[in-house]
Amino acid sequence: MMKILKIGLLASAFAMLLISCKTVAQNSTIESITLRNTYGRGGFTSITATKDSLKTSSAGGRMTDYPNFNKKLNSKDWEKLVSGINISSLEKTKSGERRGHYDGPDEIFTIKTPEKEYEFYNVAEEDQNYKQLEKLKTNLNNLLSQYK
């Protein structure tokens, strides 16, 4: 009886390991994530994360408080960042209209995988997949404050 319990416990632990590996493997195909904000003639800000670096840049008169740096990103922070991204949801996410520097600022997400580059302009809050991008923006800004 004890032997059966041990085998069952080991089998379930192995199954959990396989499930968690699949989840990490699915998200580890993401090569980079970029969040850009453009402000027309006022400038731009950009945060780009890859599995091993975090780079920020800015230009323009309104961006004097925004840091410019390129730092090493630890793997734990990268995994935390990509774990919230569901690639199949990205396929269904719809971009909003580009405003350009005449009609207002643009918020642009770019997520690169080996197969495809996803780029979203001004996704509407009503879009069912906006929450994922909003969380990604929060996580990127948290990394920014942590690494600067």
C-alpha positions in Angstrom: 0.0 0.0 0.0 2.8 2.4 0.9 4.6 1.7 -2.3 1.5 2.6 -4.4 1.2 5.9 -2.5 4.9 6.7 -3.2 4.5 5.9 -6.9 1.4 8.0 -7.1 3.0 10.9 -5.4 6.1 10.7 -7.6 3.9 10.5 -10.8 1.9 13.5 -9.8 5.0 15.5 -8.9 6.5 14.6 -12.3 3.3 15.7 -14.1 3.3 19.0 -12.3 7.0 19.5 -13.4 6.0 18.8 -17.0 3.1 21.3 -16.9 5.2 24.0 -15.4 8.0 23.4 -17.9 5.5 23.8 -20.7 4.3 27.1 -19.4 7.8 28.5 -19.1 8.8 27.2 -22.5 5.7 28.8 -24.1 6.6 32.2 -22.7 10.4 31.8 -23.1 9.9 32.1 -26.9 9.5 35.8 -26.3 12.7 37.5 -27.4 11.9 41.1 -26.5 9.3 43.5 -25.2 9.2 47.2 -25.9 6.9 49.9 -24.6 7.2 53.2 -26.4 5.4 56.4 -25.7 5.5 59.1 -28.3 4.6 62.7 -27.6 4.9 64.3 -31.0 7.3 67.2 -30.9 7.5 66.7 -27.2 9.7 63.6 -27.5 9.4 59.9 -26.7 10.2 57.3 -24.0 11.1 53.7 -24.6 11.7 50.7 -22.4 13.0 47.5 -24.0 13.5 44.2 -22.0 15.2 41.1 -23.3 16.0 38.0 -21.4 19.3 39.5 -20.3 19.0 43.3 -20.5 16.8 46.3 -19.7 17.3 49.4 -21.8 15.6 52.7 -21.6 15.9 55.8 -23.7 14.2 59.2 -24.2 14.4 62.3 -26.2 12.7 65.6 -26.3 12.0 68.5 -24.0 9.4 66.9 -21.8 11.6 63.9 -20.9 14.2 65.4 -18.6 13.3 63.2 -15.7 13.3 59.9 -17.6 16.5 57.8 -17.1 18.6 56.6 -20.0 20.4 53.3 -19.3 21.3 49.8 -20.4 21.5 47.3 -17.5 21.7 43.6 -17.1 18.3 42.0 -16.3 18.3 39.0 -14.1 16.5 35.9 -15.3 14.0 35.9 -12.4 12.8 39.3 -13.4 12.6 38.3 -17.1 10.5 35.2 -16.3 8.2 37.2 -14.1 7.7 39.7 -16.9 7.0 37.1 -19.6 4.9 34.8 -17.5 1.9 37.1 -17.7 1.9 37.1 -21.5 -0.5 34.8 -23.3 0.6 34.7 -27.0 -2.7 33.4 -28.2 -4.4 36.5 -26.7 -1.9 38.7 -28.6 -3.3 37.2 -31.8 -6.7 38.5 -30.9 -5.7 42.0 -29.6 -6.7 44.9 -31.9 -4.6 48.1 -32.3 -6.3 51.4 -31.9 -5.7 54.4 -34.2 -2.3 56.0 -34.5 -2.5 59.6 -33.4 0.8 60.9 -34.4 2.2 64.2 -33.2 -0.9 66.2 -34.3 -3.7 64.4 -32.5 -1.9 63.3 -29.3 0.4 60.8 -27.8 0.8 57.1 -28.9 1.4 54.1 -26.6 3.1 51.4 -28.6 3.7 47.8 -27.4 6.1 45.6 -29.5 6.5 41.9 -28.5 8.9 39.8 -30.6 9.0 36.1 -30.9 11.0 34.0 -33.3 7.9 33.5 -35.4 6.3 37.0 -35.4 6.5 40.5 -34.2 3.4 41.9 -32.5 2.9 45.6 -32.5 0.0 47.4 -30.9 -0.9 51.1 -31.0 -3.2 52.6 -28.5 -5.1 49.5 -27.6 -8.6 50.4 -26.3 -9.3 49.7 -22.6 -12.5 48.0 -23.7 -10.5 45.4 -25.7 -10.8 42.1 -23.9 -7.0 41.6 -24.1 -6.1 45.1 -22.8 -5.7 43.9 -19.2 -2.7 41.8 -20.3 -1.0 44.8 -21.9 -1.9 47.0 -18.9 -0.3 44.5 -16.5 2.8 44.3 -18.8 3.1 48.1 -18.7 2.9 48.1 -14.9 5.5 45.4 -14.7 7.9 47.2 -17.1 7.5 50.5 -15.1 8.2 48.5 -11.9 11.4 47.1 -13.4 12.3 50.6 -14.5 12.1 52.0 -10.9 13.8 48.9 -9.6 16.8 49.1 -12.0 17.4 52.8 -12.3 
